[in-house]
Amino acid sequence: MTAPQTAPGTENIGDVVRKEVERTIQRSVRGIDVLLGRDEPDVGMTPKDVIYRRGTMRLYHYHPMSDEVYRIPVVLVMSLISKPYILDLTPGVSFVEFLLRSGFDVYMIDWGVPRPEDSKLKLEDYTQDLIPSCIEKIQDEAGESDVSFIGYCMGGLLSLIYRGLIDESPMANLVTIATPVNFEGMGLFKQWTDKRWFDVDRVVDQLGNIPPELMYRSFELLRPADRLVAYVRLWDNLWNDQYVKHYRLFNKWTSDQIPFPGECFRQTTKDLMWENKLMKGELKVGGQSVDLKRVKEPVLNAMAQHDHIAPYEATHELTQLVGSEDKEDVVLKGGHVSLVAGMNAVVRLWPKVNEWLSVRSV
């Protein structure tokens, strides 16, 4: 008798079994590594110097990676509640590295991890003191008076408030990424912090800084099934080195939350989440009115199609609030994190930022 023939275009059953056995072995080995946290991937590796520090804040200047550099330097402004290495994950998947290789002179404001004594920090401390002092250092270091801003999430909000407080500013261009301005559109966050049942004064008075565990669980509850789905996908792909690496990078950052300074949390909850004062033009910071019509510089407002943290309803009206004539909205596929980091960002957001900012940086 002759052996059964394999139909053209189909794999031999022995090869299929062999492949699945090998993948199961790889899943078991890599699964143990992931569970035990062995060989954690390195993050934030792009070479840089700390050129200024105050308290927990650090201002980084990254080493150039191109022979020619655009005239106007770029400063990345991060959110207060996340570590900044999401913008510098790992070589090849780093927004910072991409900007450097594209010819930009890149700086970053890292707010650091708030200490108990930092619970008294408010919006005015960031927008009227720390950001202006960082911009002065950048001007001295770069030898240029103009500075472009790229703000991610709350970093974009801080950049807007900073600019809306003053008539004249060194800001040359502003890129906002997943930045909420209309807090009526904040979905479940808006409902959870409703003043009818959320006593923000009691929370801050009792806790000081808002614990990172509370922030992490809040984000997780927005999509409670996501963690389970992520585990299932991880199991299916544990044999894939690249998939496992990217999973561990993003999981590391997502789990690596930091406290939210208490007084700033109280202020943003009352003035933004409850009263929506920025959208109404009624926000005051440090006794001064925030007028976003003062923002006359070019603005690129990037949003994610599937952002559950800063939804489209909260972000799309940003360009209507500013006084710029040169302004653009762009909605890209992705979520709150994949918009700015990972392979989705590599092919969508990053090239768009480079295309838009490069011609405005000479």
Secondary structure, DSSP 8 states (H G I E B T S, - for coil): -------TTS--HHHHHHHHHHHHHHHHHHHHHHHHTTT------S-EEEEEEETTEEEEEE---SSS--SS-EEEE--SSS-GGGGS-BTTB-HHHHHHHTT--EEEEE-----GGGGG--HHHIIIIIHHHHHHHHHHHHT-S-EEEEEETHHHHHHHHHHHT-SS-SEEEEEEES----GGG-HHHHHHT-TTT--HHHHHHHHSSB-HHHHHHHHHHHSTTHHHHHHHHHHHTTT-HHHHHHHHHHHHHHH----B-HHHHHHHIIIIIIT-HHHHT--EETTEE--GGG--S-EEEEEETT-SSS-HHHHTTHHHHS--SSEEEEEESS-TTTTTSSHHHHHTHHHHHHHHHHTT--
